Amino acid sequence: MRRILVGLIAFIPFGLSIAQDHYPSKPVQVITVFAVGGGTDVIARAYAVEMNRLLGQPFVINPRVGAAGSIGFAALAAANPDGYTISFAPNTPLVNSPHVIKGLSYGFDSIVPVCGVFDNVFSLAVAPSSRYKTLKDLIDDARAKPGKIAYGTSGLGSVPHLSMAALTRAAGVSMNAVSFKGDSDQLPQLMSGELPVATVAVSSIFGRDLRVIAVFGNKRQRAYPNAPAVTELGYPKIPQGFNGVFVPKGVPKPVLDTLEKTCEQVVRTPSFIAVVEKLNQTVEYLPGAEFAKLLKEDYEFKGRLIREINLPRN
C-alpha cells in the first residue's frame, strides 16, 4: 500500500501542488490602469496593503495607464496565468474597450473577474469660478456653440466618456471630448478653468476646490447633496463604474479561490472601508460569479449604447 501511495504522489504535477498549497510564495504584481493619484489608484494601494497583511507577500502596484485602461488589460491578458499578475481596476477596459478599439489584443473572455470591490460614481465638475452654475447652464451654452465646448474624460469609450456622450445625445447638443490618461491628469486644467468641464470620479475630486453641477446615476451623493443626479433632470442613467480584481484567463481554481476569499476579507476590513468612504465611494463586494454576470450584462449594454451614439472604432 505504501508503494502505491508513493507512486500516486509521483504523478501529481509538482508546479500545481506548489501553486495550490503555497500561493502566494512571492510578490504579486497589481496592474492599475489609470493615473497615479486618482481615486481608484488610492483605493488600489489600500487594497494592496491589506492583501499583503493577510497573505504575507507584497502586492506591488504596477501602473500601466492609457487608452481608457486597455493598455493595462492587454498586459494582464498576456501575463502568465499563475496568479502573480492581477489587476485592480474599473470595468472600463473589459466592457467598453472591446467595442471601440480596433485590433485589441484581448477580448471580453480573455479576462476573469475575481471579485467586485466598490462602485465608482462619476460627476460633472467645473472650476469654482465657472459661469456654469447648473447643468442647464452648460447645456444652453453647448446649444449656442455646437462642438465648441471641450470636456475632459479618461479616454475614448471610458465610462465618463460614454456618460457624457449619452447626456449630450439626449440633450441634442454636441461637445468636444478631450481624452486624458486619468482623472488626476485633467484636474489641474479643470481647476484653473482652462478645461471648461470634466466627467470625473467623485473619489478623485473629493476635497478639491471644484463645483459639481451633476452626478451620473439615479441618486445624489452624500458628499455633494446640492448636485442633482442626471436622472432627476430627465436624462438617462448610465451604469457607473464597477471596480474590482481581475486575472488573466487560465489561473488555477485554487489560486482564484484564495484571491476571492481574501478579497472578501479585505472589503470587510475597517481600515479599507475607511479609505473608500473617505473618497465618498461605496464598498460593494461581489463574489466572482456574481461580478462576472454583472459585467456581462454591462458589456452588452455598452455595446448597444456605443452603436446608438455611432461611436467610431479607432
C-alpha positions as CSV (number, residue, x, y, z in Angstrom):
1,M,0.0,0.0,0.0
2,R,2.8,2.3,0.8
3,R,4.4,1.7,-2.6
4,I,1.1,2.5,-4.3
5,L,0.7,5.8,-2.4
6,V,4.2,6.9,-3.2
7,G,3.6,6.0,-6.8
8,L,0.4,8.1,-6.9
9,I,2.0,11.1,-5.3
10,A,4.7,11.0,-8.0
11,F,2.1,11.6,-10.7
12,I,0.8,14.9,-9.0
13,P,2.2,17.8,-11.1
14,F,4.8,19.4,-8.9
15,G,4.1,23.0,-10.0
16,L,0.3,22.6,-9.5
17,S,0.9,21.3,-6.0
18,I,3.1,24.2,-5.1
19,A,0.6,26.7,-6.6
20,Q,-2.3,25.2,-4.6
21,D,-0.5,24.8,-1.3
22,H,1.7,27.8,-1.1
23,Y,0.1,30.7,-3.1
24,P,1.4,33.3,-2.9
25,S,5.0,32.3,-2.4
26,K,6.5,35.5,-3.9
27,P,5.4,39.1,-4.6
28,V,2.2,39.7,-6.7
29,Q,2.1,42.4,-9.4
30,V,-1.1,44.5,-9.3
31,I,-1.7,46.3,-12.6
32,T,-3.6,49.6,-12.2
33,V,-4.9,51.3,-15.4
34,F,-5.5,54.9,-14.6
35,A,-3.1,57.7,-13.5
36,V,-1.4,57.6,-10.1
37,G,-3.1,59.9,-7.6
38,G,-6.6,59.3,-8.8
39,G,-9.3,57.8,-6.5
40,T,-9.0,54.3,-8.0
41,D,-5.3,54.4,-7.5
42,V,-5.6,55.4,-3.9
43,I,-8.1,52.6,-3.2
44,A,-5.9,50.1,-5.1
45,R,-3.0,50.9,-2.8
46,A,-5.1,50.4,0.3
47,Y,-6.3,47.1,-1.1
48,A,-2.7,46.0,-1.8
49,V,-1.7,46.8,1.8
50,E,-4.4,44.6,3.2
51,M,-3.7,41.8,0.8
52,N,0.0,41.9,1.9
53,R,-1.1,41.8,5.6
54,L,-3.5,38.8,5.0
55,L,-1.4,36.7,2.7
56,G,2.1,37.6,3.8
57,Q,3.5,38.6,0.4
58,P,3.9,42.1,-1.1
59,F,1.2,43.1,-3.6
60,V,3.2,45.6,-5.7
61,I,1.3,48.3,-7.6
62,N,2.3,48.5,-11.3
63,P,0.6,51.4,-13.2
64,R,0.0,50.6,-16.9
65,V,-2.0,53.6,-18.0
66,G,-3.5,54.9,-21.2
67,A,-6.2,54.1,-23.9
68,A,-9.0,54.1,-21.3
69,G,-7.4,51.2,-19.4
70,S,-6.8,48.9,-22.3
71,I,-3.0,49.1,-22.2
72,G,-3.1,47.7,-18.7
73,F,-5.6,45.0,-19.5
74,A,-3.6,44.0,-22.6
75,A,-0.7,43.4,-20.3
76,L,-2.9,41.5,-17.9
77,A,-4.3,39.2,-20.6
78,A,-0.7,38.5,-21.8
79,A,0.6,37.7,-18.4
80,N,1.4,34.2,-17.2
81,P,-1.9,32.9,-15.7
82,D,-0.4,31.8,-12.4
83,G,-1.9,34.4,-10.1
84,Y,1.2,36.5,-9.7
85,T,-0.2,39.2,-12.1
86,I,-3.6,40.6,-11.2
87,S,-5.3,43.9,-11.8
88,F,-7.3,46.2,-9.5
89,A,-9.3,48.3,-12.0
90,P,-12.6,49.6,-13.2
91,N,-14.7,47.6,-15.6
92,T,-14.0,50.1,-18.5
93,P,-11.2,48.2,-20.3
94,L,-13.3,45.0,-20.2
95,V,-16.8,46.1,-21.1
96,N,-16.2,49.2,-23.1
97,S,-12.8,49.0,-24.9
98,P,-13.6,45.8,-27.0
99,H,-16.4,47.8,-28.6
100,V,-14.4,50.8,-29.6
101,I,-10.7,49.9,-30.1
102,K,-9.7,48.1,-33.3
103,G,-7.2,45.3,-33.1
104,L,-7.4,45.0,-29.4
105,S,-5.2,42.1,-28.2
106,Y,-7.7,40.8,-25.8
107,G,-11.5,40.2,-25.7
108,F,-14.2,40.1,-23.0
109,D,-13.4,36.4,-22.4
110,S,-9.7,36.9,-22.0
111,I,-10.0,38.2,-18.5
112,V,-11.6,36.6,-15.4
113,P,-13.3,38.7,-12.8
114,V,-12.2,37.7,-9.3
115,C,-14.4,39.9,-7.1
116,G,-16.2,43.3,-7.2
117,V,-14.9,45.8,-4.6
118,F,-16.6,49.2,-5.0
119,D,-18.9,51.2,-7.2
120,N,-17.3,54.3,-8.8
121,V,-19.7,57.2,-9.2
122,F,-18.9,59.9,-11.8
123,S,-19.6,63.6,-11.6
124,L,-19.8,66.6,-13.9
125,A,-17.4,69.1,-12.4
126,V,-16.3,72.7,-13.1
127,A,-14.0,75.2,-11.6
128,P,-15.5,77.4,-8.8
129,S,-15.1,80.4,-11.0
130,S,-17.0,78.8,-13.9
131,R,-20.1,80.5,-15.2
132,Y,-21.8,77.2,-15.3
133,K,-23.8,77.1,-12.0
134,T,-26.1,74.3,-13.2
135,L,-26.2,71.6,-15.8
136,K,-28.8,73.7,-17.7
137,D,-26.2,76.5,-18.0
138,L,-23.8,74.1,-19.6
139,I,-26.4,72.6,-22.0
140,D,-27.7,76.0,-23.0
141,D,-24.1,77.2,-23.8
142,A,-23.4,74.0,-25.7
143,R,-26.6,74.5,-27.8
144,A,-25.4,78.0,-28.6
145,K,-21.9,76.8,-29.5
146,P,-22.2,73.4,-31.3
147,G,-19.0,71.4,-30.9
148,K,-17.1,74.3,-29.4
149,I,-17.1,73.4,-25.7
150,A,-14.5,70.9,-24.5
151,Y,-14.9,68.4,-21.7
152,G,-12.4,66.1,-20.2
153,T,-12.7,62.4,-19.9
154,S,-10.3,59.5,-19.0
155,G,-10.3,58.2,-22.6
156,L,-12.5,57.4,-25.6
157,G,-15.0,54.8,-24.7
158,S,-14.5,55.1,-21.0
159,V,-17.4,55.2,-18.6
160,P,-17.1,59.0,-18.2
161,H,-16.9,59.5,-22.0
162,L,-20.0,57.3,-22.6
163,S,-21.9,59.0,-19.8
164,M,-21.3,62.4,-21.3
165,A,-21.9,61.1,-24.9
166,A,-25.3,59.8,-23.8
167,L,-26.1,63.0,-21.9
168,T,-25.3,65.3,-24.9
169,R,-27.2,63.0,-27.2
170,A,-30.3,63.1,-25.0
171,A,-29.9,66.9,-24.8
172,G,-29.5,67.3,-28.5
173,V,-26.2,69.1,-28.3
174,S,-22.6,68.4,-29.3
175,M,-19.4,68.9,-27.3
176,N,-15.8,68.2,-27.9
177,A,-14.3,65.3,-25.8
178,V,-10.7,65.7,-24.7
179,S,-9.0,62.5,-23.5
180,F,-6.6,62.2,-20.6
181,K,-4.8,59.3,-19.0
182,G,-6.9,59.6,-15.9
183,D,-8.7,62.0,-13.6
184,S,-5.6,63.3,-11.9
185,D,-4.1,64.4,-15.2
186,Q,-7.1,66.6,-16.1
187,L,-7.7,68.2,-12.6
188,P,-5.0,70.9,-12.9
189,Q,-6.6,72.2,-16.2
190,L,-10.1,71.8,-14.7
191,M,-9.3,73.7,-11.5
192,S,-7.6,76.5,-13.5
193,G,-10.6,76.9,-15.8
194,E,-8.6,76.1,-18.9
195,L,-10.8,73.0,-19.2
196,P,-14.4,74.1,-19.0
197,V,-15.9,70.9,-17.6
198,A,-14.9,67.3,-16.9
199,T,-16.5,64.0,-16.2
200,V,-14.5,62.7,-13.2
201,A,-15.0,60.2,-10.4
202,V,-16.4,61.5,-7.1
203,S,-13.4,59.8,-5.4
204,S,-10.9,61.8,-7.5
205,I,-12.3,65.3,-6.7
206,F,-13.1,64.9,-3.0
207,G,-11.5,67.8,-1.1
208,R,-10.7,69.7,-4.2
209,D,-11.9,73.2,-4.9
210,L,-14.4,72.3,-7.6
211,R,-18.1,72.7,-8.2
212,V,-20.1,69.6,-9.0
213,I,-23.1,70.5,-11.2
214,A,-24.5,67.0,-11.6
215,V,-23.7,63.3,-10.8
216,F,-24.3,60.4,-13.2
217,G,-26.7,57.9,-11.7
218,N,-30.1,57.9,-10.2
219,K,-29.4,59.4,-6.8
220,R,-27.5,62.3,-5.2
221,Q,-24.2,61.6,-3.4
222,R,-23.7,62.5,0.2
223,A,-20.6,64.5,-0.5
224,Y,-22.4,66.8,-2.9
225,P,-26.0,66.9,-1.8
226,N,-26.8,70.0,-3.8
227,A,-25.7,68.4,-7.1
228,P,-28.7,66.7,-8.7
229,A,-28.5,63.3,-10.3
230,V,-28.9,63.5,-14.1
231,T,-32.0,61.3,-13.8
232,E,-33.6,64.0,-11.7
233,L,-33.2,66.3,-14.6
234,G,-34.8,63.9,-17.1
235,Y,-31.6,62.4,-18.6
236,P,-30.9,58.7,-18.9
237,K,-29.0,56.8,-16.2
238,I,-25.6,55.3,-17.4
239,P,-24.3,52.4,-15.3
240,Q,-21.5,53.6,-13.1
241,G,-18.0,52.1,-12.9
242,F,-17.8,48.7,-11.2
243,N,-14.3,48.3,-9.7
244,G,-12.7,45.0,-8.8
245,V,-10.0,42.5,-9.1
246,F,-9.2,40.7,-12.4
247,V,-6.8,38.0,-13.6
248,P,-5.9,36.5,-17.0
249,K,-7.9,33.5,-18.2
250,G,-6.4,30.2,-17.1
251,V,-5.5,31.0,-13.5
252,P,-5.9,27.7,-11.5
253,K,-9.1,27.5,-9.4
254,P,-7.3,27.1,-6.1
255,V,-5.5,30.4,-6.7
256,L,-8.7,32.0,-7.8
257,D,-10.4,30.8,-4.7
258,T,-7.6,32.2,-2.5
259,L,-7.8,35.6,-4.2
260,E,-11.6,35.7,-4.0
261,K,-11.7,34.6,-0.3
262,T,-9.1,37.2,0.6
263,C,-10.8,39.9,-1.4
264,E,-13.9,39.4,0.8
265,Q,-11.8,39.7,3.9
266,V,-10.2,42.9,2.6
267,V,-13.5,44.6,1.9
268,R,-14.7,43.8,5.4
269,T,-11.6,45.4,6.9
270,P,-12.4,48.7,8.8
271,S,-9.2,50.4,7.6
272,F,-10.0,49.6,3.9
273,I,-13.7,50.7,4.3
274,A,-12.5,54.0,5.8
275,V,-10.3,54.7,2.7
276,V,-13.2,54.0,0.3
277,E,-15.7,56.1,2.3
278,K,-13.3,58.9,2.8
279,L,-13.3,59.2,-1.0
280,N,-17.1,59.1,-1.0
281,Q,-17.4,55.8,-2.7
282,T,-19.3,52.7,-1.6
283,V,-17.8,49.3,-0.8
284,E,-19.8,46.7,-2.8
285,Y,-18.3,43.2,-2.5
286,L,-19.4,40.8,-5.2
287,P,-18.1,37.2,-5.5
288,G,-16.6,36.2,-8.8
289,A,-19.6,34.6,-10.3
290,E,-21.9,37.5,-9.5
291,F,-19.4,40.0,-10.6
292,A,-18.9,38.2,-13.9
293,K,-22.7,38.1,-14.5
294,L,-23.0,41.9,-13.8
295,L,-20.1,42.6,-16.2
296,K,-21.6,40.5,-19.0
297,E,-24.8,42.5,-18.8
298,D,-22.9,45.8,-18.7
299,Y,-20.8,44.6,-21.7
300,E,-23.9,44.0,-23.7
301,F,-25.5,47.3,-22.6
302,K,-22.4,49.3,-23.6
303,G,-22.3,47.6,-27.0
304,R,-25.8,48.8,-27.7
305,L,-25.1,52.3,-26.4
306,I,-22.0,52.6,-28.5
307,R,-23.9,51.6,-31.6
308,E,-26.7,54.1,-30.8
309,I,-24.3,57.0,-30.5
310,N,-22.3,55.9,-33.5
311,L,-19.0,56.0,-31.7
312,P,-16.3,55.2,-34.2
313,R,-13.8,52.4,-33.6
314,N,-10.3,53.6,-33.6
